[in-house]
Amino acid sequence: MDSIVYTVDELAARAGVTVRTVRFYGTRGLLPPPVIGARRVGHYGADHLARLALIEELQRQGMTLAAIERYLEQLPADLSAQDLAIHRALVASWAPDSAESITARELERRAGRALGEEDVERLAAMGVLERTDDPATYRLDASLLRLGVELLDVPIAHETILAARTALLEHARSAAQELSRLFRDEVWNPYRESGEDPDHLTAMKSLSAHMQPMVVQALVTAFQRSLSEELRSAFRSP
């Protein structure tokens, strides 16, 4: 363990979480167990703090605990606190803009129209918003609101929207998994094998920052072309 040692209370305070959260993560296997010292006191190190920060970052991206478990299982067991910090920075650089909380009244104001229950259901099906425990408050992806509102009057069944979104998410996840594998094999692993060379680290961060817009544009362009070709083929006169 690193020379820095924390009690569970100190670790929780440094990470900005509760002691209960730390212990819960430990029972789920997301955090390695502490080293038990004198008087049966658990001692945590910098690697625990860095792993907590990574877990919190993944949660901010909307990942469930089950997904985070699978994510962490794929990481090498011997990652240092520095490795984990770098990994978190790279993950954060790919994070989409976070959703914002919005009241139903503000949602209607920004949508420029009254929204009935069916409208809200359609917006949720398109991924524009999510319901919360408060019926008068939603989590909104503002970047999708304008398009979502325009699509409200398009005569497409609610079930069709759900099916289309499911298909898109499944293929998007498949592409993301393959890109993640490429990044791990071609960027992350060479960095670790380089002995944490500073120049390689700088190049890796630069590549991560520039890959996101490049990949997004490539996916959008490829999808537009593929969809146009499929539609022309599907509706071509016999």
N, C-alpha and C positions, 0 to 999 in steps of 0.2 A: 504493500500500500504506500501511497505517497506520504511525505513527511507531514503534510497538513492533516490534522485530525479534528473531527467534529463529533460532538454528541448528536443524538437524533434531534434535539431541540435546536442546536446550532445549525445543523444541516438544513432543517426545515426553514429556519429564519433566513439563511443565506439564499435558499432557492425560492423563497416567497410562497411556500406552500405550508400546509399544516402538518403536524407530526402524524396525524391520522393518515394523511395522504402518503407520506413516506412509508409508513408501515403497510399500508394497503398495497402500494407498488411492490414492496418486498414480498408480500404473500402471493402476488401474481407472478413473481419471478422477473419483474421488470428491473428491479434493483438487486445487485448481489448482496448477500448477507453481510452485516458488519463484522468486524473483528471484535471478539469479546475480550475485554481487558479486565483489569482489576475490578473487584466488586460487581462482576457480571455486567459491566457497562459496555454497550455497543459503541464501537468507534468507526466512524465513516471517514472517507478520504475525498480528495479532489476528484477522483474518478466517479464517485457516487454523485457529487454535485454536478459534474458535467453530464452524466447520464440523465439526471433529473431535468436539466435544462433541455436536453434533446427530447425527452418525453413530452415536456410542456410545449415545445415547438411543434411536435407532431400533432398534439391535441389541438393547437391553434389552427392547424391546417384542416381540422375536421376529422381526423382519423379516430376510429373507435379503439378501445383498449385491446380488443382482439386483433385488430389490424396492426396496432403498435407492437403487440407481442410478436406477431409474425415478422414485422420489420426488424425488431431487435435481434431475433433469432438468426437472421441472415448476416449480422455483423460479426466480425472476428471476436473471439472471447477475450483476446489480449489487448484490446484497444486502450490506449492511455487516455488520460484526461484531455491532453492536447488533441489527440486524434478525434475524440468525441466532440470537442469544441469546434474543430474544423468541419467535422461532418454536419454539426448543427448549422453552422454558417452557410454551408453549401445547400442544405435543405431549405433554410430560410430564404435563400436567394431565388428559389424556384416557387416559393409560396405565392398563391394568387392573392389579390387584394381581399382583405378580410371583409366578411359581411357586416352590415350595420343593423342595429336595432331601430325599428321605426314603428310609430303608432299607426293604427288604421286610418286615422284622420290625415296624418302627414302623408301616408301612402297614396291616398286619393288625391291629395293636393299635387303631389309630384307626378302622379299618373295623368292628371288633367281631366279626370272623369270619376263618376261614382263607380264603386266596385261592389257588386253583389257577391253572395256566397259562391256562386258558380264561377265568377271571374277569379276569385281568390283561389279556388280549387285548380283552375286552369293555369294560373301563374305558378302555383306550387308544383304542378305536374311538369312545367317547363323548367323548373329549377330556379325561377326568378326569386322566390321567397320560400321561407319555411315558417311554419307555425311555431309558437312558443307556448309555454304553460299559461301565459296571459292571453286570452282571446282577442284582446285589443292591441297586441303587439306582435310584430313579425321580425324575422331576420331577413334582410333584403340584400340581394346582389344588385347594387345600383347599376352596374354596367349592362345588365340584361333587361332593366325595367322598360326602356323605350321600345325595344323589339317585342317584349312580352305583351305590352299593352296593344301594340299594333296587331298582334296575332289573335287578340281576344275576339275580334270580329270575323276572323277567318273561319269558315264552316268546316272545322275539323273536330271529330269526336274526341271527347276526353280520353277514351281508351286508346285511340290512335296516338295521341300525344305521349301517353305513358309508354306505349310500345316503342315508339320512335326514340324516346329518351333512353329507355333501357338498352336498345340496340347500340346507340351511340356510346353510352357509358361502358358497355362491355368491350367494344372495339378500342375505345380510348384507353381503357385500363390495360388491354393487351399491348398496345403500342407503348404505353408508359413503362410497363414491365420490361419490355425489350430495350428501351432506351436506358432504363436504370441499370440493366445488365451490362450494356455497352459502357456506360459511364464507370461502373465499378471495375470492369475488366481492363478498360483502356486508359482510365484516368486515375481512379482511386488506388488500385493495386500497384501500378507503377510508382505512384507517389510514396507509398509505404515501403516499397522495395528500394527506393532511392535514398533511404536513410533520412527522410524528412528534409531533403534538400530545399533551401529557401527559394531558389529559382523555380524549382518544380512546383512548389506550393503557390507561388505567384501566378505561374502559368495556369495552374489548375483552377484558381479562383477566377481568373480572367475568362477561361473557357466556360466555366459554370455561368457567369454573368451574361455571356454573349449567346450561349446555347439556347436559353429560354425563348427569346424573341425569334431566333432562327427556326427552332423546332415548331413553335406555334404557327409561324407563317407557312412553313412547309406542310404542316398538317392541314391547315385551312385550304391552301392551294390544291393539294392532292385530293382533298375531299370534294372541293368544288368541281374539279375536272372529272373525277370518278362519278359523282352524282349526275353531272350533265350527260356523260356517256351512257350511264345506266338508264336514265329517263328517255334519252333518244332511242335506245334499243327497245325499251319496254313499250313505247307508244308509236314505234315505227309502223307505218301502214304495211299490211301483208302484201 
